[in-house]
Amino acid sequence: MRLADLSKRSGVSTATIKYYLREGLLPPGRQINATTAEYDDGHLRRLRLVRALIQVGKVPVATAREVLGHVDDESLGRTIRLGAALWALPQDAEPDEADPAVTAARTEVDRLLELLGWETSRELAPLSPVHRSLVVAVAALRRLDYPWDAELMAPYGELMMQVARRDLDFMETHASEAEQVEMAVAAAVLFQPVLRALHRLAQEEESARRYGIE
């Protein structure tokens, strides 16, 4: 398809597509002549991912470029490729290692991962921004005297493992490894608000079932 067709099918203006091309967020099309390039369904799929990152995830262009660089890095194994892309997404603030709450939270997070048997997560903990985000969150709870320890969090971790299995089951329905990694990154950005909303609706529903609605 030509640029105008790509714009029509994606709902993205030609000016914005040209901007994404200049910024390296979208791979160049196949050059037909000096002024015309041809695009395919891979460009359409990538445009959707770029829009998900920038519009929904509020990811800065430079960060989106880094995420997409990992998505496209065929030298990496699928697990590392996906992990690197997800790690590049914006994370919470770094934990203050001088804060006693952070020290206590780190201990509980490590015990949690041990209880769950998540050995890879334990091994990667010193490098993982996702691990650090969990430590920050648990530290914030503990500062407010909420007793979130490993035993209390473990059932939630088990539920999240079920969610992760469904994520990867859906990811594997896509044909190529590149598509699979793209879908996983898109889900990380787009589906988290869905999970948050479903959690709140479930709380409302369970409250009504237990206590009534009067």
C-alpha positions as CSV (number, residue, x, y, z in Angstrom):
1,M,0.0,0.0,0.0
2,R,1.1,3.6,-0.5
3,L,1.5,6.1,2.3
4,A,-2.0,7.5,1.7
5,D,-3.5,4.0,2.0
6,L,-1.5,3.3,5.1
7,S,-2.9,6.6,6.6
8,K,-6.5,5.7,5.7
9,R,-6.3,2.1,7.1
10,S,-4.5,3.2,10.3
11,G,-6.4,6.4,11.0
12,V,-3.0,8.1,11.4
13,S,-2.3,11.2,9.4
14,T,0.4,11.1,6.7
15,A,2.3,13.9,8.6
16,T,2.4,11.8,11.7
17,I,3.5,8.7,9.8
18,K,6.3,10.7,8.3
19,Y,7.3,11.9,11.7
20,Y,7.4,8.3,13.0
21,L,9.5,7.3,10.0
22,R,12.0,10.2,10.7
23,E,12.1,9.2,14.4
24,G,12.8,5.6,13.7
25,L,9.6,4.4,15.2
26,L,8.4,2.9,11.9
27,P,10.6,1.0,9.5
28,P,11.0,2.6,6.1
29,G,8.8,1.3,3.3
30,R,10.1,-0.5,0.2
31,Q,11.3,2.2,-2.1
32,I,9.6,2.1,-5.5
33,N,11.2,5.2,-7.0
34,A,12.8,8.4,-5.7
35,T,9.6,9.8,-4.2
36,T,7.4,6.8,-3.5
37,A,7.6,3.9,-1.0
38,E,5.3,0.9,-0.5
39,Y,4.1,-0.3,2.9
40,D,2.6,-3.6,4.1
41,D,0.6,-5.0,7.0
42,G,3.7,-5.1,9.2
43,H,3.8,-1.3,9.0
44,L,0.1,-1.2,9.9
45,R,0.7,-3.4,12.9
46,R,3.7,-1.4,14.0
47,L,1.7,1.8,13.7
48,R,-0.9,0.4,16.1
49,L,1.8,-0.4,18.6
50,V,3.4,3.0,18.3
51,R,0.1,4.7,18.9
52,A,-0.5,2.4,21.9
53,L,2.8,3.3,23.4
54,I,2.6,7.1,22.8
55,Q,-1.2,7.8,23.1
56,V,-2.3,5.3,25.8
57,G,1.0,4.6,27.6
58,K,2.2,8.2,27.4
59,V,5.6,6.8,26.6
60,P,8.1,9.5,25.4
61,V,9.3,9.1,21.8
62,A,12.8,8.3,22.8
63,T,11.6,5.6,25.2
64,A,9.3,4.2,22.5
65,R,12.2,4.0,20.2
66,E,14.2,2.0,22.8
67,V,11.3,-0.3,23.4
68,L,10.9,-1.0,19.7
69,G,14.6,-1.5,19.2
70,H,14.4,-4.4,21.6
71,V,11.2,-5.7,19.9
72,D,13.2,-5.8,16.6
73,D,16.4,-7.3,18.0
74,E,16.4,-10.7,16.4
75,S,19.8,-11.5,18.0
76,L,18.1,-12.0,21.3
77,G,16.2,-15.1,22.5
78,R,12.4,-14.6,22.9
79,T,12.5,-14.3,26.7
80,I,15.3,-11.8,26.7
81,R,13.8,-9.9,23.8
82,L,10.5,-9.6,25.5
83,G,12.0,-8.8,28.9
84,A,14.3,-6.1,27.5
85,A,11.3,-4.4,25.8
86,L,9.2,-4.5,28.9
87,W,12.0,-3.3,31.1
88,A,12.4,-0.3,28.8
89,L,8.9,0.9,29.5
90,P,8.6,3.7,32.0
91,Q,8.9,2.5,35.6
92,D,8.3,4.0,39.0
93,A,10.9,6.1,40.9
94,E,14.1,4.3,42.1
95,P,13.9,3.1,45.7
96,D,15.7,5.0,48.4
97,E,18.2,2.5,49.7
98,A,18.7,4.5,52.9
99,D,15.0,4.2,53.8
100,P,14.4,1.4,56.3
101,A,11.0,0.8,54.7
102,V,12.7,0.0,51.4
103,T,15.1,-2.5,53.2
104,A,12.1,-4.2,54.8
105,A,10.2,-4.2,51.5
106,R,13.1,-5.7,49.6
107,T,13.2,-8.6,52.2
108,E,9.5,-9.3,51.8
109,V,9.6,-9.2,48.0
110,D,12.5,-11.6,48.0
111,R,10.6,-13.9,50.4
112,L,7.5,-13.6,48.1
113,L,9.5,-14.7,45.1
114,E,10.9,-17.6,47.0
115,L,7.4,-18.6,48.2
116,L,6.1,-18.5,44.6
117,G,9.1,-20.3,43.2
118,W,9.9,-17.5,40.8
119,E,13.6,-18.3,40.5
120,T,14.2,-16.3,37.3
121,S,12.8,-13.2,38.9
122,R,15.0,-13.7,42.0
123,E,18.1,-14.1,39.8
124,L,17.3,-11.0,37.8
125,A,16.3,-8.8,40.8
126,P,19.5,-6.7,40.9
127,L,18.9,-5.7,37.3
128,S,15.2,-5.6,37.0
129,P,13.4,-2.2,37.0
130,V,10.1,-4.1,37.5
131,H,11.5,-5.7,40.7
132,R,12.5,-2.2,41.9
133,S,9.0,-0.9,41.2
134,L,7.5,-3.7,43.3
135,V,9.9,-2.8,46.1
136,V,8.9,0.9,45.9
137,A,5.2,0.0,46.1
138,V,5.6,-2.4,49.0
139,A,7.7,0.1,50.9
140,A,5.0,2.8,50.4
141,L,2.5,0.4,51.9
142,R,4.7,-0.5,54.9
143,R,5.3,3.2,55.6
144,L,1.6,3.6,56.0
145,D,1.5,0.6,58.4
146,Y,-0.2,-1.8,56.0
147,P,1.2,-5.2,56.8
148,W,1.9,-6.4,53.3
149,D,4.2,-9.3,53.8
150,A,5.2,-12.2,51.6
151,E,2.4,-14.5,52.8
152,L,-0.3,-11.8,52.2
153,M,1.0,-11.1,48.7
154,A,1.6,-14.7,47.6
155,P,-2.1,-15.4,46.6
156,Y,-2.0,-12.3,44.4
157,G,1.2,-13.5,42.8
158,E,-0.4,-16.8,42.0
159,L,-3.4,-15.0,40.4
160,M,-0.9,-12.9,38.4
161,M,0.8,-16.0,37.1
162,Q,-2.6,-17.2,35.7
163,V,-2.9,-13.8,34.0
164,A,0.6,-14.2,32.6
165,R,-0.1,-17.6,31.2
166,R,-3.2,-16.3,29.4
167,D,-1.1,-13.4,28.1
168,L,1.5,-15.7,26.6
169,D,-1.2,-18.1,25.3
170,F,-2.7,-15.2,23.4
171,M,0.7,-14.0,22.3
172,E,1.5,-17.4,20.8
173,T,-1.6,-17.2,18.5
174,H,0.4,-14.8,16.4
175,A,2.5,-16.1,13.6
176,S,6.0,-14.6,13.9
177,E,8.2,-14.0,16.9
178,A,8.3,-10.3,16.1
179,E,4.5,-10.2,16.1
180,Q,4.4,-12.1,19.4
181,V,6.8,-9.7,21.1
182,E,4.9,-6.7,19.7
183,M,1.6,-8.1,21.0
184,A,3.1,-8.7,24.5
185,V,4.4,-5.1,24.6
186,A,1.0,-3.7,23.4
187,A,-0.8,-5.8,26.1
188,A,1.5,-4.5,28.8
189,V,0.4,-1.0,27.9
190,L,-3.2,-1.5,26.8
191,F,-4.4,-4.3,29.1
192,Q,-3.1,-3.0,32.5
193,P,-5.9,-0.4,32.6
194,V,-8.4,-3.2,31.8
195,L,-7.1,-5.4,34.7
196,R,-7.2,-2.4,37.1
197,A,-10.8,-1.6,36.1
198,L,-11.8,-5.3,36.3
199,H,-10.3,-5.5,39.8
200,R,-12.3,-2.6,41.0
201,L,-15.5,-3.9,39.4
202,A,-14.9,-7.3,41.0
203,Q,-14.5,-5.6,44.4
204,E,-17.8,-3.8,43.8
205,E,-19.5,-7.1,42.8
206,E,-18.1,-9.1,45.8
207,S,-19.1,-6.3,48.2
208,A,-22.6,-6.3,46.9
209,R,-22.8,-10.1,47.2
210,R,-21.5,-10.1,50.7
211,Y,-23.2,-7.0,52.2
212,G,-26.0,-6.2,49.9
213,I,-26.5,-2.8,48.1
214,E,-28.6,-1.0,50.6
